[in-house]
Every structure is written in C-alpha cells, then in structure tokens.
Amino acid sequence: MYLDVEQALEDVSYPAKCADVVEHCGDHVLALQTGKETVGEAIDRCEAGTLRSQREARQTVLSSVSEGAIGRKYYSDRDPPLPDAEWYEPVSL
C-alpha cells in the first residue's frame, strides 16, 4: 500500500488543497489488508485543508485509511495477559 500511495501522489504540485489532491488522484485504488479503498475516500475522512508536501499528503492518506488496512482488529501478540485469565507459558520447541 505504501508504494501505491507514493505513485498516486508524486505528480501533484505542492502545496495543494485536499480537494485538488482528490481531483488529481482521488480515484487511485489502494490495496488494503481486507479490501480496497481509493485515495479520495481516505483523504475525505480528514480535515487537513492544505497539504504542504508529498510527505504530508502521504502521511494524511496513511493516517486516514479505513479499518481494512489494519488486518485483525484488536489483535496484538504483545499484550500482557488479563488478570485472572487462564494463561499458558510459552514453550520453546
């Protein structure tokens, strides 16, 4: 997805208003973990106004994609066990 965003935003002249970015490359499709979304759909979720650089535009898109980009929601293999929950010590094979 990261490279897809780079390709979509590289031909925009910055600084640019969000509406101009959507007009220029809003129909560019991003492949997410579970589904697809356009650059326009992602940018429409934020209220950035003017994007000063391609880097800022990329961060805006990456920060605004839907839950389809995160894979398994609420999953982490780094969370500590819950108090009073049954927990197994890891076994090294």
C-alpha positions as CSV (number, residue, x, y, z in Angstrom):
1,M,0.0,0.0,0.0
2,Y,2.8,2.4,0.8
3,L,4.2,2.3,-2.7
4,D,0.7,2.7,-4.2
5,V,0.3,6.0,-2.2
6,E,3.7,7.2,-3.3
7,Q,2.8,6.6,-7.0
8,A,-0.5,8.3,-6.6
9,L,0.8,11.5,-5.0
10,E,4.0,12.1,-6.9
11,D,2.5,14.1,-9.8
12,V,0.6,16.6,-7.6
13,S,2.1,20.1,-7.3
14,Y,2.5,21.1,-3.6
15,P,1.3,22.9,-1.6
16,A,-2.1,21.6,-2.6
17,K,-5.6,21.7,-1.1
18,C,-7.1,18.3,-0.2
19,A,-9.8,18.8,-2.8
20,D,-7.1,19.3,-5.5
21,V,-5.3,16.1,-4.5
22,V,-8.6,14.2,-4.6
23,E,-9.4,15.7,-8.1
24,H,-5.9,14.8,-9.3
25,C,-5.5,11.2,-7.9
26,G,-8.6,10.5,-5.8
27,D,-9.6,7.5,-7.9
28,H,-6.3,5.7,-7.4
29,V,-7.1,2.4,-5.7
30,L,-5.2,1.3,-2.6
31,A,-5.0,-2.4,-1.8
32,L,-5.6,-2.9,1.9
33,Q,-5.3,-6.0,4.1
34,T,-9.0,-6.6,3.8
35,G,-10.4,-4.9,0.7
36,K,-9.7,-1.8,-1.3
37,E,-10.1,1.9,-1.0
38,T,-9.4,5.0,-3.0
39,V,-7.1,7.9,-2.1
40,G,-10.1,10.1,-2.3
41,E,-12.0,8.1,0.2
42,A,-9.1,8.2,2.7
43,I,-8.5,12.0,2.2
44,D,-12.2,12.7,2.6
45,R,-12.0,11.4,6.2
46,C,-9.6,14.1,7.3
47,E,-9.8,17.9,7.7
48,A,-6.2,18.8,6.7
49,G,-7.1,21.6,4.4
50,T,-3.8,22.3,2.6
51,L,-1.1,19.7,2.2
52,R,2.3,21.3,2.1
53,S,4.4,18.5,0.6
54,Q,4.1,15.0,-0.8
55,R,5.4,13.6,2.5
56,E,2.5,15.4,4.4
57,A,0.0,14.1,1.8
58,R,1.3,10.5,2.2
59,Q,1.0,10.7,6.0
60,T,-2.5,12.1,5.6
61,V,-3.6,9.2,3.4
62,L,-1.9,6.6,5.5
63,S,-3.4,8.0,8.7
64,S,-6.9,8.2,7.2
65,V,-7.4,4.8,5.6
66,S,-10.2,2.7,7.0
67,E,-10.1,-0.3,9.3
68,G,-9.5,-2.5,6.3
69,A,-5.8,-1.6,6.5
70,I,-5.1,-2.9,9.9
71,G,-5.7,-6.7,9.4
72,R,-7.0,-8.3,12.6
73,K,-8.7,-5.6,14.7
74,Y,-7.8,-5.5,18.4
75,Y,-5.1,-8.2,17.9
76,S,-1.7,-8.0,19.5
77,D,0.7,-10.7,20.5
78,R,2.5,-8.2,22.8
79,D,-0.4,-7.5,25.2
80,P,0.1,-8.8,28.7
81,P,-2.4,-11.4,29.9
82,L,-5.6,-10.2,31.6
83,P,-5.8,-10.5,35.3
84,D,-7.4,-13.8,36.4
85,A,-7.3,-15.1,32.8
86,E,-6.0,-18.6,32.1
87,W,-2.5,-18.1,30.7
88,Y,0.0,-20.6,29.3
89,E,3.7,-20.1,29.5
90,P,5.3,-20.2,26.0
91,V,7.2,-23.3,25.2
92,S,10.3,-23.3,23.1
93,L,10.4,-26.0,20.5
